[in-house]
Amino acid sequence: MLSHTLEHGVLVITVDQDPGIAGRATLTTHITNLVDAHQPTPVVIVLTERAGGHAAVSAVLRAHQWCGRLGVLMSVVIHSAPVRRLLEANADSSGPRLVVHARVDTAISTAFTAAA
């Protein structure tokens, strides 16, 4: 369901499939546990094309709220423009802004620069 690496001081979490409604809470927990273990490292969540469904998007938005409470910079990468707009429109606006990218390299570079 997900994998993670550290690239240039940025935690990169890749979600490779939508977990469905039944797996949304589990995905959220996995993401927030990784964030907790690596904080204050900035986080980039990469949603593959198969992970662009509503449950994965919901889990990412919940993880964004978690990161906001911790003061951890988080951004998302998804190639689908409609999903990018959905994430931007529904992101929690009370904390750090959710930055949504179309390319992984841009997201990692931006997160690294912002954290420096």
N, C-alpha and C positions, 0 to 999 in steps of 0.2 A: 504494500500500500504506500509506504514512504521510505525514503532513504535520506541520508544527510552526509555532508562533508563540510570541511572548513576550507574556504578559499580566500586568500589574502586577508585573513582576519575577519571573515564574514561567514556566519553559519548559513549554509545553503541547504534548504529542506526541499526535496523533490517529492511531490505527490503524483503518483503515476496512474491513479484511477479514482473515480468518484466512489466513496464508500456507501452511498445510499443513505437514506434517512436512518436506518438501524445502526450504521457505522459512524455517523457524524460525531457523536460524543467521543467515541474512541479515537477518531482522528484528531479532534481538538485536544484531547488529553495527551496524545503522543507529541503533538506540536508544542504544547505548553510545557511539557516535561523537558523537551530539548531546549527550549528557550530558557527555562529555569537553570538547567545544567550549564549553559554557556553564557549566561548574562554577565556582563553588559554588552556582549558581542552583538553587533547588528545582525538582523535576520533577513534573508531573502527566501521567500517561498515560491517555488516553481511549480505551477500547475500544468501538467501535460495536457494535450488535447482530450485524452480520455478522463481527465480529472476536472473538467470544466463544468460539471453538473452542479445543481443547486446545493446538494449536501456538502460537497467540498468547499464551495464558495461560502456557505454558512460557517463551516469550521474555520476557514481562514479569517472571516470577519470576527469570530469569537476570539481567535488567537490575537488578532490586532488589538482588541480591547484589553487582553491580558498584557500584551507588550506595552500598551499605553500606560497601564497601571505601574509597570516596572520601569518605565522610562527607556525602553529598548526600541531602537529604530527598526521598523519592519517595512519591507516592500514585497511586492508580489510580481511575478512574471507569468503572463498568459498571452498566447498569440491571438486569441479570439478577441476582436474589438468589442463585440457585445458583452462578453464577460468582463472585460476591463471596465467598461462603462457601468456595469452592474456593481462591481466592487467599489468603484469610486463613489457611486451614488449612495451606497448603503454603509460606507465606512463610518466608524465612530469618529465624531468631530470634536470630542471633548479632550482628546490627547493629541499626540503627534499625528500628523497627517499620514494616511496610507498612500504610499507612492506605488503606482501600478505601471509596469514596464512591459514592452513587447519582446525585449531581448534580455537574455540572461547576463551577457557580458556587461551591458549597460547598467543593469541593476546592481551587480556586484561592485563595479567600479564606483558607482554613485554612493552606495552604502559605505564602502571603504573610505571614500573621500569625506563623507559627512561625519564619520566617526573619528577621523584623524584630528 
